[in-house]
């Protein structure tokens, strides 16, 4: 069936509500799903090697963890993430629905707007910030290649120089263009960007290793030891999982197009444990080699790229970092708000229009001002991020422990009062009752200085507390039916 036929089928879907069921929110047909193990792997090959992740990992070296401690932290985190993301991915493959629809199972057909809205708000802010970081790399490259442009780097309009605006809008427009062609174009871009990223980072690490005469510093001058070291390893592992707290929620946005469970597992094995340990080795080489050379700890791979003496190689490396950042943005920060906005305004928005609205919101918040204000980043984004753990706890407890993966997919799209996910006025008060106190605890632990020692574990504490509370108050008397969504399904992108 063609896409045109699929849209006609959407228009004629009988018992579904137009406020819940659209072409973009519909389940994907099992036959014809195209995402294989390589496509799943490219998600992580791009996302793991983001500039923000390198800054985080290099920060562990600066805090006093030695190379072996960094490897231990990432080994532990990768095991946890493999388990969480595989469970989340299986949900998408089984049901074929995006995250806002998946949330209806636990929160109700109307209550699901809470988790979708939180996830979308976090993503929009980070979309703007990541675009700004990529634009900064592009601005630095242009200034190195064309010194006459320095005049455009003076002055400020809403916190950005004219050159900053030009590079930001150029990359902003590029991402809007890619997204306008749908998930299939995103998949193709990831397939291109992943090997480019891995080759570039390997080459950069090799160059630094040879510059340091084939040796690296295994730690800073006063490394952590004993209990302090192990606490930092555990906190580093926990915070790395928190970095992916967004992805473990909406991984189903991608795996709804996966060919099989086996493809998800194979892609995750190579993309998470193997790729993350490879990432940790690159971090160790980059930070250890630089420290061996001059006793300083870099803050990001861009610090090294800017020291490349050859202009051609500098341009290649910079463009690769930009391509990487765009890939990360498309994956982690563009798809989620698109589906969230479609869910909020199903009669007005489709994938392309929602992508444009999301991009405009990421522009008008002037993300460079957010990023340059530590208070805003810590309290606004940190607070929103702390909400993701409790949302994950409720959704996973409901799906895996209460329903045991049994889902009535057609009822996810009906406002009929007899629908399985109508609950009370379309909202599940029991899910909200578990989420609210758990979210309050998670935000308190994440933001209040007195709880600094456990702040890194706020996601886990919030998720575990929410799951326990939900299982305590959940309604076990309601019938649970397992019905696939093939009669409502459309072709997978």
N, C-alpha and C positions, 0 to 999 in steps of 0.2 A: 504493500500500500504506500502511496506517495505521501509527502508531507501535506499536499493539498487535500488528499483524501482523509488524512488524519484530522485535519482541522474541521472538515465536514463532519467527521464522526464526533468531534468535540461538540460541535454546534447541536448535534442531534442526541447527545447523551441524555437519557430519560430522567432518571431519579436524581441526577446530580444538581447541585446548586451553582449558579453562575458566579456566586461570590466565593466559591471554594474550588471550582474546577475550571481550569483553562488549559490550553495546549501546553504551556510551559510548566504547569504544576501537575499535569497528568502523569500517571505511572508510565514507565517505559516498557515496551513490549520485549519479552524475553528473547524472542528470535530477532537477530539482527543487531544485538549489542556488540560494540566494536572494541571496547577497552580491554586490552590484554595485559599480561604481566608487565610488558615494557612500558605501556602507558601509565600504569600505576607506579612503576619505578621512577618515571620521569617527574612525577609529582614531587617525590622526595629528593631526587637528584637536583632539582631546581630549588626547592624550598629550604632544604637543609643548609645549602651553601649560600644563603642570603647574607648581605652585609651586616644586618642586625644580629644574625646568629654568630657570625665571626666576632663581632664586637663583644657579644656576651661571653663566648668561650675564651677569648683572649683575656677578658676581665678576670676569669678564674685564675689564669697564670699570674696576673698582676696582684691578685689577692693572696697569693702565696702557695697555691696548689702546684705541686711538681707535675711533670709530664705524666707520670704513672697515675697520679691522683686524678688528672683530667681524663685519662683513658678510662679509669674506673667509674667516674661520674657518668660518662657517656655510655659506657657499657650497661650500667644499671638503668639509666634513663631509656635506652633503646629497647631493652627488654619490656619495660613497662609500656612504652609507646606502641611496640609491636602488638602486645595483647589488647590494649585499648582500641587502637585503630583497626585491628582486624575484626573485633566485635562490632565496632561502629560500621565498618565497611560491609560486613555480612548483612546488616540491616538494610542498607541501600540496595544491595544485590537482590535480596529476597523480595522486597516490596516494590522497588523501582521508583520510589518517590524522593523528592528533594527534602531538605531539612525542615522547612516550614510545615510541610505536610506530615513528615515523620513526627514532629512535635505534637500534632493533634492526637496521637494515640494516647499520650499521658495527660496532656493539658486540655484536651477538648478542641473542637473545630474552631472555636473563637478564642479560647484561652491560649492557643499556640502562638498567637501574635506576641505574647510576652517573650518567650525564648527567641523567636525569629527577630524581634525588634532589638533585643540586647545584642545578639550575634551580629546583626546588620550594623548597629551603631559603632561597635568596636571596629568592624572591618572598614567602614567608611573613613574613620579617623586615620587608621593605619594605611589605607590606600593613599590618602593625601600625603602622609609623612614619607612613605616609601617612594612616592613619585618625586617628592622634594629631595630626598637623598640621592636618587638617580640623577636628578637635574643638577645637583651640586657637582657630581662627578663629570657630567657633560660640560658644565661651565668651566671647571678646572682644565679639562682637555682643550676646550676652545681657546682659553687664555694662553695655554702653553703653545698651541699651534699658531695662534694669531694674536700676538701681543698688542696689536692696535685696537683690539676689542676692550682693552682695560677701561676705556672711557665709559663703556656700557655697564661696567661693574660698579660704578659710583652712583650715589643717589639711592633713594628708597621710595617705593610706593607700596603702602600697606606691609612694609617690612621686607620687601624684595627689591633688588636692583633691577634695572631694565633687562640685563643679561639673564638674571635669575628668572624673570617672568618669561622670557623667550624660551629658555631651555625647559622650564616647567611645563609651559603650554604645549611645546612640541612633543614631549613625552606623554603628557596628558592626552593629547589628541591621538597619538599612536595607539595607546591602550583602548581608547574609545573605539577606534577603527577596528582593532582586532576583535573586541567583544561584539561589535555590531554584526559579525559573521557567525556568532553563536559558539556553542561548546566545541563543535568540530574544528573550528579555527584555533581555539585555545589549545586543543589537543595537539594540533599540528605545530603550533608555536612551541609548546613544551618539548615535543620530540626534537625540534631543532636546537632549543636552548640548552637542554640537558647535557649533551656531549660537549657543546661549546664551553659550558661552565666547568665541567670536570677537567677538560684539557687545559683550560686557562689556569685553574687553581693548582693543578699538578705542575705546570710549567713555572708558575710563580714560586711554589715551594722548592722546586729543584734549583731555580736560580738563586734563591736565598741560601739554600744549603751549600751551594758551591761558593757563594760569596763569603760564607763563614768558614771556608776551608774544610768543608765536610764534617763539621761538628756543630752541635747546638748546646745551649745551656739547658739543663734539665729542670731548672727552677730559678727563681729570683734569689737574691743574696740571702734573704732570711725567710726560707720556706716554712709553711705550717708543718706541724708534726703532732703525733699522738691524737688525743681526742679532738683537738681543734681541726686537724686535717680531716678526720673522718666526718665531723659535722659539716665541714665545707663540701666534702664529696656528696653527702646526702642532700644538702641544700642545693648544690649545683644540679644534681640529678632531678630533684623535685622542680626546680625552676625551669629546667629544660622541658619537662612535661607541661608546665604551665604555659610556656611559649607556644606549645601545640594544643593548648586548651581550646582554641578556636577550631582547629582542624578536627579534633576528635568529635566535635559536635556535628559538623557538616560534611564529614568525609562522604556521607551518602550522596551528596550532590554529584560526586564523581563516580562512585561505585554503582550507582543506579544504571550506568551504562557498561558495567563490567560483564565480560562473557561468562565468568564462572567464579565460584569461591576459590578454586585453585589459582586462578589468575590473580586474585587479590592477595592470597597468601604468598605466592611466589614474588609478586611485585613488592610486597611489604618486607619480605625477608631480605631481599637485595637492597631495597630502598631505605630500610630503617636500621637494623643492626649492622649490616655490612657497610652501608653508606655512611652511617653516623660515626662508626669507628674510623673509617677512612677520613672523614671530616675532622675528627679529633687529632689524627696524625698530622694532617696539614696544619691545624692550629698549633700543634706542638712545634713543628718545624719553623713556621713563620715567626712565632713569638720567641722561640728559643734561639733561632739564628740571629734575629735582630738584637736580642739581649746580649748574645755573644759578641756581636759587632761593636755595640756602643753602650751597653748597659741600660738601654731604655726599652720599655715595653710599648709596642705599638697599640693603637686603639682600634684599628680596622685595616683590612687589606689595602684600602685606598692609600694609607700612609706609605705602603711599600710601592704601590703602583706609581705614585708621584715621583719616586726616586729613580725610576727606570731611565737610563741615560739616552737610549735610542728613541727618537720621536715616533718612528713607525711602530715599534713594539709597545711604546706607551699608549699609542692610539688603539692598537689591537686589544691590549689589556683593559683599557678604560671602556671600550665599546662592549667587551665581553661582560664586564661588571654591570653595565647599564642593561644589557640584554637579560642578565640574570635577575636584576631587581624588577624589571618589567614582568618577567615570568612569575616571580614570587607574588607580585601584586595581583596578577590575574588569578592565580590560584587561591591565595589566602584571603585577599581583601576585595575582590571584585565580584566573584560568583555569589558569595553569601549574601551581600546586600541586594543583589539583583533579585534573587529568589524571595528575599524578605519583602522587598518593595512590591513585587508581583502579588505576593500574598496579601499585602495591605491594600493594594488598589488593583484587584484582578480585572475589573472592567475597563480600566484605563491604560494599563501597562502590559507590554509584552517584554521578552528578553532584551530586545534592542532598546526600547524606550526606558526600561528600568536601568539598563546600563548607563544611559546618558544622564538620567536623574541622579544616580549614585555618583557618577563622576563630577557632576555639577556640585553636589553636596560636598564632595571631597575637595573641591576648589574653594568654595565660599567660606569654609571654616579656616582658611589661610593656615594650612598645616605647618608651615615653617614657624609660625608664632606658637603653635602648640608644642612643637618639638623643642624649641628654644626656651620653653618655660618649664623647668623641672616640676614645679608645683602642679601645673595642669596635667602633665604627663603622669605623675605619680598618683594624683587623686582622681582625675577623671578617667584616664585609661586604666589605671590600676584598680580603681573601684569597679568599673565595668568588667574588667577581666576577672575579678574575684567572683563575679556572679556566674561565670561559666561552669565552675566546678559543681555547684548545687544543681544547675540545670542538667548537667550530664548525669549526676547521680539519680535524679528523678526519672529521666528518660530511660536510662539503662536498666534501672531496677524494675520499671514498669514493663519494658519490652522483654528482658531476658528472664527475670526472676518471677514476675507475676504472670505474664502472658506466655512465657516460654516460647517466644518468637511466633506466636499465633496472632495474625492481624487480619481484620476484615477490611481490606483495602477499599472496596466501594463505599463503605460507610464513612471513610475519611473525607468524602466529597458531598455529603448530604447534610442539610440542616433540619432534616426530619427529626421530630422529638423522640422518635423511636430508634434513632440511629445509635450505634454502639458507643460513639464518641461525642454524643450530645451532652451527656452528663447533666448539669444543671444550667440551662440557658446557654449551652455551648461551651461551658467552662467546667473544669474538674476542680472543685474546691479543695479536694484532698491533696491534689498535686501542689496547688498554691500554698496550702497549709504546711506542706513539707518544705517547699522552696523558700518561703519568706524568712523563717527563723534561721535556716541554714545559710541563706544569703547574708543575713545580718551578721552572723558569726564570721563568715568568710571575709566580708568587707572589713569588719573590726580587726581581725587578725592581720589583714593585708596592709591596712593604712595607719593603725594606731602605733606610734613609736614604742610603747611599752611592750608590745608583742613582737618586737623586731626579731627575736630569736626563732620564732615559729612562723614568721610571715611567709617564708618560702614554701611552707607546707599548707598554706591556706586553701589552695585548690583541692588538695586531697582531703583535708578535713571537711571542707564544705560539701564535696561530693559524697563522702562516706556518711556524713550526718544526714544529708538530704535523702540518700538511698534508704538509710535505716528508718528515718521518720516516715517516708512514704510507704515502706513495707508495713509499718506499724499501723497506719491509718487507712491503707488502701481498702477499697470495697472488693471483697473476694466472693460476694454473692452474685454479682452480675455475670451473665453468661459471656463466654469468650468464644468467638467464632473465627475460623481460619478460612478466609476467602481471598483468592488472588484477584488482581486487578486487570487481567487480560482483556476483559470486555470493555474497559475504559482506556486501555493503553494506547500510546502513540509510539512511533518509531524513535529509537534512541539516537542521539546525535553522535 
